[in-house]
Amino acid sequence: YCAPDPEQDFEDGYNGKDVVYENLRQLCVHRVAKENNSSWVWWDYVTDFNIRCSMKEKRYSKECAETVVESLGLSLDKIKKCIGDPDADEENQILKAEQNFQLGQENRGVITIFPTFIINNVQYRGKLERRAVLKAICSGFKERTEPSICLSTDIETNECLEANGGCWQDKRSNVTACKDTFRGRVCECPVVDGIQYKGDGFTSCKPYGPARCSMNEGGCWSETRKNLTFSACSNSETSGCRCPLGFHGDGLKCEDIDECKEKSACQCDNCKCKNSWGGYECKCSKNSLYMKEQDACIERRTGSRSRWLFTIVGLTAIAGISLAAYIFYKYHLKSYMDSEIVSIMSQYIPLDSQNH
């Protein structure tokens, strides 16, 4: 495993062997950091090592590298175990794997420049600076699948912040179809609190489903006056808008029907019609009641006399039946007693019929 002399001086200073040793150490630093679910620590190590252990200051050494490792909280023993004996006359499995990876695979080509990043089997070419590399990694994700760090302000520009990205928006409910991605914004009707919006995402998105009316009345007309609210949205329907009873319109806009003016109600004799928002009020003369189903007025007095007459007749009938029953009972009882008395007396007193 070889590397060119970094100083182009074969008699003095550092040589390719020192570079190979440090490359092996950095590979092990990455492996240990990854095992700890903190792969980013490798970036910290590379940055700190370049600052604190430069060749120019004659500090490019194992001792300086181990100081950096310990300062980052990594296990030095694990890294040493990973490195093994770099002077052993045998294959080093980590470096061997790197050599094999250099070989051309499919359309990737042979790796000839070090260090090199492979993103989606494509060689990265650019600055080895964290922000530049992170941008390259983020570009490898499919649209709308990138992690949140790819959408941070120092990595990309949020197009949804300006004019809502040209997408549909409901400012009243604070719902938007604009979704920021690493490559740019997409206009897609969202899902909010389990309610699916449907539409083209650019000019229209409407809530769909049983609970759609809870989200800005499903995009339908709604109005409140004097604590009375009417809506053209119905949870019994999964889509569409329909003006409620007492209104007419397309559901997006509804206007009150004047039943009195249109003569659709309260047209009986002695009726007085007064229109109200969403309905009407129909009054009859003092002694009359309005029956909405029949659209008619019925006099209260007539109804009252009829009820009293019915009551009197009913009570009279009950009294007559009771009296007749009492008379029948008394007659039946008297007849029974007379027959019993005659029977008893015939046993002790001779009757005229017996003497004969």
Rosetta blueprint (number, residue, H / E / L):
1 Y L
2 C L
3 A L
4 P L
5 D L
6 P L
7 E L
8 Q L
9 D L
10 F L
11 E L
12 D L
13 G L
14 Y L
15 N L
16 G H
17 K H
18 D H
19 V H
20 V H
21 Y H
22 E H
23 N H
24 L H
25 R H
26 Q H
27 L H
28 C H
29 V H
30 H H
31 R H
32 V H
33 A H
34 K H
35 E H
36 N L
37 N L
38 S L
39 S L
40 W L
41 V H
42 W H
43 W H
44 D H
45 Y H
46 V H
47 T H
48 D H
49 F H
50 N H
51 I H
52 R H
53 C L
54 S L
55 M L
56 K L
57 E L
58 K L
59 R L
60 Y L
61 S L
62 K H
63 E H
64 C H
65 A H
66 E H
67 T H
68 V H
69 V H
70 E H
71 S H
72 L L
73 G L
74 L L
75 S L
76 L H
77 D H
78 K H
79 I H
80 K H
81 K H
82 C H
83 I H
84 G L
85 D L
86 P L
87 D L
88 A L
89 D L
90 E L
91 E L
92 N L
93 Q H
94 I H
95 L H
96 K H
97 A H
98 E H
99 Q H
100 N H
101 F H
102 Q H
103 L L
104 G L
105 Q L
106 E L
107 N L
108 R L
109 G L
110 V L
111 I L
112 T L
113 I L
114 F L
115 P L
116 T L
117 F L
118 I E
119 I E
120 N L
121 N L
122 V E
123 Q E
124 Y L
125 R L
126 G L
127 K L
128 L L
129 E L
130 R H
131 R H
132 A H
133 V H
134 L H
135 K H
136 A H
137 I H
138 C H
139 S L
140 G L
141 F L
142 K L
143 E L
144 R L
145 T L
146 E L
147 P L
148 S H
149 I H
150 C H
151 L H
152 S L
153 T L
154 D L
155 I L
156 E L
157 T L
158 N L
159 E H
160 C H
161 L H
162 E L
163 A H
164 N H
165 G H
166 G H
167 C L
168 W L
169 Q E
170 D E
171 K L
172 R L
173 S L
174 N L
175 V E
176 T E
177 A L
178 C E
179 K E
180 D E
181 T L
182 F L
183 R L
184 G L
185 R E
186 V E
187 C E
188 E L
189 C L
190 P L
191 V E
192 V E
193 D L
194 G L
195 I E
196 Q E
197 Y E
198 K E
199 G E
200 D L
201 G L
202 F L
203 T L
204 S L
205 C E
206 K E
207 P E
208 Y E
209 G L
210 P L
211 A L
212 R H
213 C H
214 S H
215 M L
216 N H
217 E H
218 G H
219 G H
220 C L
221 W L
222 S E
223 E E
224 T E
225 R E
226 K L
227 N L
228 L E
229 T E
230 F E
231 S E
232 A L
233 C L
234 S L
235 N L
236 S L
237 E L
238 T L
239 S L
240 G L
241 C L
242 R L
243 C L
244 P L
245 L L
246 G L
247 F E
248 H E
249 G E
250 D L
251 G L
252 L L
253 K L
254 C E
255 E E
256 D E
257 I L
258 D L
259 E H
260 C H
261 K H
262 E H
263 K L
264 S L
265 A L
266 C L
267 Q L
268 C L
269 D L
270 N L
271 C L
272 K E
273 C E
274 K E
275 N E
276 S E
277 W L
278 G L
279 G E
280 Y E
281 E E
282 C E
283 K E
284 C L
285 S L
286 K L
287 N L
288 S E
289 L E
290 Y E
291 M E
292 K L
293 E L
294 Q L
295 D L
296 A E
297 C E
298 I E
299 E E
300 R H
301 R H
302 T H
303 G H
304 S H
305 R H
306 S H
307 R H
308 W H
309 L H
310 F H
311 T H
312 I H
313 V H
314 G H
315 L H
316 T H
317 A H
318 I H
319 A H
320 G H
321 I H
322 S H
323 L H
324 A H
325 A H
326 Y H
327 I H
328 F H
329 Y H
330 K H
331 Y H
332 H H
333 L H
334 K H
335 S H
336 Y H
337 M H
338 D H
339 S H
340 E H
341 I H
342 V H
343 S H
344 I H
345 M H
346 S H
347 Q H
348 Y H
349 I L
350 P L
351 L L
352 D H
353 S H
354 Q H
355 N H
356 H L
